[in-house]
Amino acid sequence: MKKKAEEVERPEDNKNAEGNKDNKKEQLDENIEKETNCPEAVTDTLESLQIKNTELHDKYVRLMAEFENFKKRTRQERLELIETASGNLITNLLPVIDDMERGLDSSQKTEDAKSIKDGLELIYNKMLGILKQKGLEHIECKGKEFDTDYHEALTMIENKEMKGKVVDEVEKGYTMKGKVIRFAKVVVGK
């Protein structure tokens, strides 16, 4: 019986249902009005977004162009620096060339081999001093352990006392500011 009583419609429920229908109609009407007003707002927003997009695209294109210019400029500066550095070295070596020319002239005029030898030693030491100022160092290797980071083995010879060590240096090796620029060519004992 309770179920039947609940199922029976009350007049109050009908009024609420009708009120709800009226509220829904009013909300629907308001939504329609908003939608008719909305396209103008959407259009404004769309236009502003397009303008913003264009501005950002222009900014991006300019930034990429600036970056490309930066890369070209740094590449050019690096090449100029290398050319200038070699120019400085050549400028420092010019006095050595002058000394060599003077030595060659004097060697044709004199018969004394000792003075020619002494002149050559002076020129050699002067040139070596200039290169040392620029960071050049000779790799000491005779009698030391063979190290592939500094040495290049040309051959191996039987020598039980010097096994795994450098027996002879065929061509000097050099480092420039700690970096190997030419490996020492050596003979290794086995």
Secondary structure by P-SEA (a helix, b strand, c coil): caaaaaacccaaaaaaaaaaaaaaaaaaaaaaaaaaaaaaaaaaaaaaaaaaaaaaaaaaaaaaaaaaaaaaaaaaaaaaaaaaaaaaaaaaaaaaaaaaaaaaaaaaacccaaaaaaaaaaaaaaaaaaaaaabbbbbbccccccccccccccccccccccccccccccbbbbbcccccccccbbbbcc
